Amino acid sequence: MAHILIMPRQGNTVESCIIMDWKVKEGDEVTAQTTMCEVETDKASFEIQAGAVGTVLKLLHTPGDDVPVLQPIAVIGKQGEEWEKETREIETVDCGSPPKINNNLNSPQITPPPSSLSTTEHLCRTNSGTSPRARNLAAKESMPLEAISGSGPGGRIIYRDVEATLEKQAPLTVAAKAVRSQYIPNTGSGLNGRITLDDINSDVQYSLIPSLETPIKGIRKIVSERMSKSLLEAAQFTLNSSASASKLIETRSQSKKSNTAEGLSKVTINDLVVFAVSRTLPHFLYMNAHKTGDIIKIFESIHIAIAVDTPRGLMVPVIRNANLLSLAQISAEAKRLSAACQNGTANPDELTGSTFTISNLGSMGITGFTPILNIPEVSILGVCSIEMKSVPVKKGLPIDNDSLFRCEPHIGFSLTINHQAVDGAPAAKFLKTLCETVANIDQLLESSSSSRKTRRDLQCTIQSL
């Protein structure tokens, strides 16, 4: 009996995986440990092994296909063995999808799996592309592949297709070839109708040819779909404010000089902001909530997601129970999760279950932006750059005779809320309190340190008794 390789389930929240690349081709002999393909989700990438000894009889999907978990992706068996019936039987089974568990709410939500192509449709598919000889000729002649119609199997562009296209078009001068990437004039004004550099730069009629076409797939596709869904489902409203960053900068500077054993020497501005948010949210739990349909779920546990830019796209790992962690613990966990996202080893469960999200673009000099909600969350905080800002001089500070203001560094915040769940005034109160907390971050750290010391002393006393 043929071995039907199915898309494995990766974590409780993964419903489908995208095939990025096949490592084998039909007709190859494989062992149980042979890597068949590389797949990825919005959370991580991984390899799938054959799991059986035999010949690759059929690859049922092409690179870029988004395949539901527990659905067939390849067939391994003996040459000439019948396998179509077995794949159809698996595809007709209602595999369902694992329940989505909101963090510590114990309220599973069942979502049906996305639809998939039938086996027949997959069998009819053929790989399209460009042959190496055709690609080299097109590059040599500055011919965009998008302008060529393929006559090979499945629309594949072959050498003679490039030759035929070159014969039909007007020739280009050397200078025109060097710059030609996006616009192709219909006619040329040079000798014997050659297309010159002036023709390309002129206002004559031209056709728009893209310099590069990249299919939307993988994390980019999932992020795209989620952002569109977020804007469609939520009434998003953004408030902007700023907080004095003097103590923030001073605290970070002191932390960098601290003993490495304390775990504070690598604390970042973002770590301090996450710490401040984790201590502010418990006083405004309506900001630490989800909106699902007509129900608003408010959480006591503070699970903060941090947006991480990776080579594969945007990922949002979660720092769980952030309100119970020290600054050193938050800093260490943020770095661990960020590294896991960067190298593609993040556990799928580490990227779900957040109650509040923080997105930091301040390091790139962004002074304000509109973060998009990470639904079903009702709020997301955007962290902006630190800039000098004029503030009124307070009584008692040394000033020049004619001076009424002084310059002070301020960090900007952009808070987006779902107005269906949170009104503007309550959100503004949260943002105002957060700004005050950030402005006095040294006092917050001192009080947190005192509280931990008190708890340790109390535990030691209880143990001694």
C-alpha positions as CSV (number, residue, x, y, z in Angstrom):
1,M,0.0,0.0,0.0
2,A,1.3,3.4,-0.9
3,H,2.3,5.8,1.9
4,I,0.3,9.0,1.8
5,L,2.4,11.9,3.3
6,I,0.1,14.4,5.0
7,M,0.7,18.0,6.2
8,P,1.5,17.6,9.9
9,R,-0.1,19.7,12.6
10,Q,2.3,22.2,14.2
11,G,0.9,23.6,17.4
12,N,-2.7,24.0,18.5
13,T,-3.4,27.1,16.5
14,V,-1.9,26.2,13.1
15,E,-4.6,25.4,10.6
16,S,-2.5,25.3,7.4
17,C,1.1,25.5,6.2
18,I,2.6,26.9,3.0
19,I,4.9,24.7,1.0
20,M,8.0,26.8,0.3
21,D,10.2,24.3,-1.6
22,W,10.3,20.6,-2.6
23,K,13.6,18.9,-1.8
24,V,12.8,15.9,-4.0
25,K,11.1,15.3,-7.4
26,E,8.8,12.6,-8.7
27,G,10.7,9.4,-9.3
28,D,13.3,9.9,-6.6
29,E,14.0,7.1,-4.2
30,V,13.7,8.1,-0.5
31,T,14.1,6.7,3.0
32,A,12.1,7.5,6.1
33,Q,14.5,10.2,7.1
34,T,14.7,12.0,3.7
35,T,13.6,15.6,3.8
36,M,10.7,16.0,1.4
37,C,10.0,19.7,1.6
38,E,10.3,22.9,3.6
39,V,7.1,24.5,4.8
40,E,6.2,27.5,6.9
41,T,3.4,29.1,8.8
42,D,3.0,32.6,10.1
43,K,4.9,31.4,13.1
44,A,7.9,29.3,12.0
45,S,9.4,27.2,9.2
46,F,10.3,23.5,9.4
47,E,11.1,20.5,7.3
48,I,8.9,17.4,6.6
49,Q,10.5,14.0,6.3
50,A,9.2,11.1,4.1
51,G,8.4,8.7,7.0
52,A,8.6,5.7,4.6
53,V,10.9,4.0,2.2
54,G,10.1,4.0,-1.5
55,T,9.7,6.0,-4.7
56,V,8.1,9.5,-4.9
57,L,5.1,8.7,-7.0
58,K,3.4,12.1,-6.9
59,L,3.9,15.6,-5.4
60,L,0.3,16.8,-4.9
61,H,1.1,20.5,-4.4
62,T,3.4,23.1,-5.9
63,P,5.6,25.6,-4.0
64,G,3.5,28.4,-2.7
65,D,0.4,26.3,-2.0
66,D,-1.3,26.9,1.3
67,V,-2.3,23.3,2.5
68,P,-4.6,22.6,5.4
69,V,-3.1,20.4,8.1
70,L,-3.8,16.6,7.9
71,Q,-4.3,16.8,4.1
72,P,-2.2,14.8,1.5
73,I,0.9,16.5,0.1
74,A,2.8,13.6,-1.5
75,V,2.6,9.9,-2.3
76,I,5.5,7.4,-1.7
77,G,5.3,3.8,-2.8
78,K,6.4,1.3,-5.5
79,Q,6.6,2.2,-9.2
80,G,3.2,1.6,-10.9
81,E,1.3,1.3,-7.6
82,E,-2.3,2.7,-7.5
83,W,-2.7,5.5,-5.1
84,E,-5.4,7.9,-6.3
85,K,-8.2,6.2,-4.3
86,E,-6.3,6.5,-1.1
87,T,-5.7,10.2,-1.4
88,R,-9.4,10.9,-2.3
89,E,-10.4,9.0,0.9
90,I,-8.2,11.1,3.0
91,E,-9.3,14.3,1.4
92,T,-13.0,13.5,2.0
93,V,-12.4,13.1,5.8
94,D,-13.5,16.1,7.7
95,C,-10.2,16.7,9.6
96,G,-11.5,19.9,11.2
97,S,-9.0,22.2,12.8
98,P,-7.7,22.3,16.4
99,P,-9.6,24.6,18.8
100,K,-8.2,28.0,19.3
101,I,-7.7,28.5,23.0
102,N,-7.6,32.1,24.1
103,N,-4.9,32.4,26.8
104,N,-6.2,31.2,30.2
105,L,-9.8,31.9,29.3
106,N,-10.7,28.3,28.8
107,S,-13.1,29.2,26.0
108,P,-12.2,27.3,22.8
109,Q,-13.3,28.6,19.5
110,I,-13.6,26.1,16.6
111,T,-12.8,27.4,13.2
112,P,-13.3,25.3,10.1
113,P,-10.2,24.6,8.0
114,P,-9.6,26.6,4.8
115,S,-10.7,24.9,1.6
116,S,-8.1,23.0,-0.5
117,L,-7.8,22.0,-4.1
118,S,-9.0,18.6,-5.1
119,T,-6.6,15.8,-6.1
120,T,-7.7,16.1,-9.7
121,E,-7.0,19.8,-9.8
122,H,-3.5,19.2,-8.4
123,L,-2.8,16.4,-10.9
124,C,-3.7,18.8,-13.7
125,R,-1.2,21.4,-12.5
126,T,2.1,21.8,-14.3
127,N,5.1,23.9,-13.3
128,S,5.6,27.1,-15.2
129,G,8.7,29.3,-15.3
130,T,11.6,30.1,-17.5
131,S,14.4,27.8,-18.8
132,P,18.0,28.8,-17.9
133,R,19.0,29.5,-21.5
134,A,15.9,31.7,-22.0
135,R,16.6,33.6,-18.8
136,N,20.2,34.2,-19.7
137,L,19.3,35.5,-23.2
138,A,16.6,37.8,-21.9
139,A,19.0,39.2,-19.3
140,K,21.7,39.8,-22.0
141,E,19.2,41.7,-24.2
142,S,17.6,43.5,-21.2
143,M,14.3,41.8,-22.1
144,P,11.8,41.8,-19.2
145,L,10.4,38.2,-18.9
146,E,6.9,39.7,-18.3
147,A,6.9,40.8,-21.9
148,I,7.4,37.3,-23.2
149,S,4.7,34.7,-23.9
150,G,5.8,31.2,-23.1
151,S,5.1,28.3,-25.5
152,G,6.7,25.5,-23.4
153,P,4.8,23.1,-21.2
154,G,2.5,24.8,-18.8
155,G,3.4,28.2,-20.3
156,R,7.1,27.8,-19.6
157,I,9.3,30.4,-21.4
158,I,11.9,28.7,-23.5
159,Y,14.8,30.0,-25.6
160,R,12.9,30.3,-28.9
161,D,10.2,32.5,-27.2
162,V,12.8,35.0,-26.3
163,E,14.3,34.9,-29.8
164,A,10.9,35.4,-31.4
165,T,10.1,38.4,-29.1
166,L,13.5,40.0,-29.8
167,E,12.8,39.7,-33.6
168,K,9.5,41.5,-33.3
169,Q,10.7,44.5,-31.3
170,A,12.8,47.4,-32.3
171,P,16.5,47.1,-31.3
172,L,17.9,49.1,-28.5
173,T,21.1,51.1,-28.3
174,V,23.7,50.2,-25.8
175,A,22.8,53.1,-23.6
176,A,19.1,52.2,-23.8
177,K,19.8,48.6,-22.8
178,A,21.7,49.8,-19.7
179,V,18.8,51.7,-18.2
180,R,15.8,49.8,-19.6
181,S,13.9,48.3,-16.7
182,Q,10.4,49.6,-16.4
183,Y,9.3,51.4,-19.6
184,I,9.4,50.3,-23.2
185,P,8.7,52.9,-25.9
186,N,6.6,51.7,-28.7
187,T,8.8,53.3,-31.4
188,G,12.4,54.3,-31.7
189,S,13.8,57.6,-33.1
190,G,17.4,56.2,-33.7
191,L,19.0,54.9,-36.8
192,N,16.9,52.2,-38.5
193,G,14.2,52.7,-35.8
194,R,16.5,51.8,-32.9
195,I,15.2,52.8,-29.4
196,T,17.6,55.4,-27.9
197,L,18.1,56.6,-24.4
198,D,16.1,59.8,-25.3
199,D,13.2,57.7,-26.4
200,I,13.0,56.0,-23.0
201,N,13.2,59.3,-21.2
202,S,10.7,61.1,-23.5
203,D,7.0,61.5,-23.1
204,V,6.1,59.2,-26.0
205,Q,3.6,56.5,-25.4
206,Y,5.1,53.6,-23.5
207,S,4.0,50.3,-21.8
208,L,4.5,49.9,-18.1
209,I,6.6,46.8,-17.4
210,P,7.2,45.9,-13.7
211,S,10.9,45.5,-12.8
212,L,10.0,42.7,-10.4
213,E,7.0,40.6,-9.6
214,T,6.9,38.7,-6.3
215,P,4.0,36.5,-5.4
216,I,2.4,37.2,-2.0
217,K,2.9,34.1,0.1
218,G,4.1,32.8,3.4
219,I,4.0,35.2,6.4
220,R,3.6,38.2,4.0
221,K,0.3,36.7,2.7
222,I,-1.0,35.9,6.2
223,V,-0.1,39.3,7.6
224,S,-1.8,40.9,4.6
225,E,-5.0,39.0,5.2
226,R,-5.0,39.7,8.9
227,M,-4.4,43.4,8.5
228,S,-7.3,43.7,6.0
229,K,-9.5,41.7,8.4
230,S,-8.5,43.9,11.3
231,L,-9.5,47.1,9.5
232,L,-12.8,45.6,8.3
233,E,-13.9,44.3,11.7
234,A,-12.8,47.0,14.1
235,A,-13.5,50.7,14.4
236,Q,-9.9,51.8,14.8
237,F,-9.1,55.1,16.5
238,T,-5.6,56.4,17.3
239,L,-4.5,58.8,20.1
240,N,-1.1,60.4,20.1
241,S,0.9,61.7,23.1
242,S,4.4,61.9,24.5
243,A,6.2,61.4,27.8
244,S,9.4,62.9,29.2
245,A,12.2,60.6,28.4
246,S,14.9,62.1,30.7
247,K,14.5,59.4,33.4
248,L,14.1,56.7,30.7
249,I,17.4,57.6,29.1
250,E,19.1,58.0,32.5
251,T,17.8,54.6,33.7
252,R,19.0,52.8,30.6
253,S,22.4,54.5,30.9
254,Q,22.7,53.3,34.5
255,S,21.5,49.8,33.6
256,K,24.3,49.5,31.0
257,K,26.9,50.1,33.7
258,S,25.3,47.6,36.1
259,N,26.7,44.2,37.1
260,T,26.2,41.7,34.3
261,A,24.9,39.2,36.9
262,E,21.9,41.5,37.6
263,G,20.7,41.0,34.0
264,L,20.2,44.7,33.4
265,S,23.3,45.6,31.3
266,K,21.5,44.9,28.0
267,V,18.1,46.5,28.9
268,T,16.7,48.6,26.0
269,I,14.3,51.5,25.8
270,N,11.7,49.1,24.5
271,D,12.2,46.8,27.6
272,L,11.6,49.7,29.9
273,V,8.4,50.7,27.9
274,V,7.1,47.1,28.1
275,F,7.8,47.1,31.9
276,A,5.9,50.4,32.3
277,V,3.0,49.0,30.3
278,S,2.9,45.8,32.3
279,R,2.6,47.9,35.5
280,T,0.0,50.3,34.1
281,L,-2.4,47.8,32.4
282,P,-3.6,46.2,35.7
283,H,-5.2,49.6,36.6
284,F,-7.0,49.8,33.2
285,L,-8.0,46.2,32.5
286,Y,-10.6,47.3,29.9
287,M,-7.5,47.9,27.7
288,N,-6.3,44.4,28.3
289,A,-9.2,42.7,26.5
290,H,-10.5,40.9,23.4
291,K,-13.6,41.7,21.4
292,T,-15.1,38.6,19.9
293,G,-18.4,39.2,18.1
294,D,-20.7,40.9,20.6
295,I,-18.6,39.8,23.7
296,I,-15.8,41.7,25.4
297,K,-13.5,39.5,27.4
298,I,-11.4,41.3,30.0
299,F,-8.3,39.5,31.4
300,E,-6.4,39.9,34.6
301,S,-3.2,38.2,33.3
302,I,-1.1,40.6,31.2
303,H,0.3,38.8,28.1
304,I,2.2,41.4,26.0
305,A,3.0,40.7,22.4
306,I,6.0,42.6,20.9
307,A,6.2,43.1,17.1
308,V,9.4,41.7,15.6
309,D,10.7,42.4,12.1
310,T,12.2,39.3,10.6
311,P,13.5,38.3,7.2
312,R,10.3,36.3,6.7
313,G,8.0,39.1,7.8
314,L,6.3,40.5,10.8
315,M,6.0,38.2,13.9
316,V,4.5,39.0,17.3
317,P,5.8,36.7,20.1
318,V,4.2,37.0,23.5
319,I,5.8,37.8,26.9
320,R,3.4,35.9,29.2
321,N,2.4,37.3,32.7
322,A,4.6,40.3,32.1
323,N,3.1,42.0,35.2
324,L,4.7,39.4,37.4
325,L,8.2,39.7,35.8
326,S,11.0,41.9,36.8
327,L,12.7,44.3,34.3
328,A,15.6,41.9,33.9
329,Q,13.2,39.0,33.2
330,I,11.2,41.0,30.7
331,S,14.4,42.0,28.9
332,A,15.7,38.4,28.8
333,E,12.4,37.0,27.6
334,A,12.0,39.7,24.9
335,K,15.5,38.9,23.6
336,R,14.9,35.2,23.6
337,L,11.6,35.5,21.7
338,S,13.1,37.9,19.2
339,A,16.0,35.7,18.5
340,A,13.7,32.7,18.0
341,C,11.6,34.6,15.5
342,Q,14.7,35.8,13.6
343,N,16.1,32.3,13.2
344,G,12.7,30.6,12.6
345,T,12.7,28.4,15.7
346,A,9.9,30.1,17.6
347,N,7.3,27.6,19.0
348,P,3.8,28.3,17.5
349,D,2.4,28.5,21.0
350,E,4.8,31.4,21.8
351,L,3.1,33.5,19.1
352,T,-0.5,33.3,20.4
353,G,-2.5,34.3,23.4
354,S,-1.6,37.9,23.7
355,T,-3.9,40.5,25.4
356,F,-2.0,43.7,24.4
357,T,0.5,44.4,21.7
358,I,3.5,46.9,21.5
359,S,5.0,47.9,18.1
360,N,8.2,50.0,18.2
361,L,9.3,52.0,15.2
362,G,11.1,54.6,17.2
363,S,14.6,53.2,16.5
364,M,13.9,54.0,12.8
365,G,13.2,57.7,13.5
366,I,9.4,57.4,13.2
367,T,7.7,60.3,15.1
368,G,4.2,59.0,14.8
369,F,2.2,56.3,13.1
370,T,-1.1,54.4,13.2
371,P,-0.6,50.9,14.5
372,I,-3.2,48.4,13.3
373,L,-5.0,46.3,15.9
374,N,-3.8,42.7,16.5
375,I,-7.4,41.4,16.6
376,P,-9.2,40.3,18.7
377,E,-7.3,42.6,21.0
378,V,-8.9,46.0,21.6
379,S,-5.7,48.1,21.9
380,I,-2.1,48.3,20.5
381,L,0.6,50.8,21.5
382,G,3.0,52.3,19.0
383,V,6.3,53.4,20.4
384,C,7.9,56.4,18.5
385,S,11.3,58.1,18.5
386,I,12.7,60.3,21.2
387,E,12.8,64.0,20.2
388,M,13.6,67.2,22.0
389,K,10.5,69.2,23.0
390,S,9.9,72.6,24.5
391,V,8.2,72.4,27.9
392,P,7.3,75.2,30.4
393,V,9.9,75.8,33.0
394,K,8.7,74.7,36.4
395,K,9.0,76.9,39.5
396,G,12.3,76.6,41.3
397,L,14.4,75.5,38.3
398,P,17.4,77.7,37.4
399,I,16.5,79.7,34.2
400,D,17.7,82.7,32.2
401,N,16.0,85.9,32.9
402,D,14.0,85.9,29.6
403,S,13.5,82.1,29.4
404,L,10.0,80.6,29.9
405,F,10.7,77.2,28.3
406,R,13.4,74.6,28.3
407,C,14.1,71.7,25.9
408,E,13.6,68.1,27.2
409,P,13.7,64.7,25.4
410,H,10.3,63.2,24.9
411,I,9.3,59.7,23.6
412,G,6.2,59.5,21.4
413,F,3.3,57.1,21.8
414,S,0.5,56.2,19.3
415,L,-2.3,54.2,20.9
416,T,-4.9,52.6,18.6
417,I,-8.1,51.2,20.1
418,N,-11.2,49.5,18.9
419,H,-13.8,52.1,19.5
420,Q,-16.4,49.4,19.5
421,A,-15.0,48.2,22.8
422,V,-13.2,51.2,24.3
423,D,-14.2,54.9,24.2
424,G,-11.8,57.7,23.6
425,A,-11.8,59.2,27.1
426,P,-11.0,55.9,29.0
427,A,-8.2,55.2,26.5
428,A,-6.9,58.7,27.0
429,K,-6.7,58.1,30.7
430,F,-4.7,55.0,30.2
431,L,-2.3,56.8,27.8
432,K,-1.9,59.7,30.2
433,T,-1.1,57.4,33.1
434,L,1.4,55.5,31.0
435,C,3.1,58.7,30.0
436,E,3.4,59.6,33.7
437,T,4.7,56.2,34.5
438,V,7.4,56.4,31.8
439,A,8.4,59.9,32.9
440,N,8.9,58.5,36.4
441,I,10.3,55.1,35.5
442,D,13.0,55.4,38.1
443,Q,10.4,55.6,40.9
444,L,8.5,52.6,39.4
445,L,11.7,50.5,39.4
446,E,12.5,51.5,42.9
447,S,9.1,50.6,44.2
448,S,9.1,47.3,42.3
449,S,12.5,46.5,43.8
450,S,11.2,47.3,47.3
451,S,8.1,45.1,46.8
452,R,10.2,42.2,45.7
453,K,12.6,42.6,48.6
454,T,9.6,42.7,51.0
455,R,8.2,39.5,49.5
456,R,11.6,37.8,49.8
457,D,11.9,38.9,53.4
458,L,8.4,37.6,54.1
459,Q,9.1,34.3,52.5
460,C,12.3,33.9,54.6
461,T,10.4,34.7,57.8
462,I,7.8,32.1,57.0
463,Q,10.4,29.5,56.2
464,S,12.3,30.2,59.4
465,L,9.1,29.7,61.4
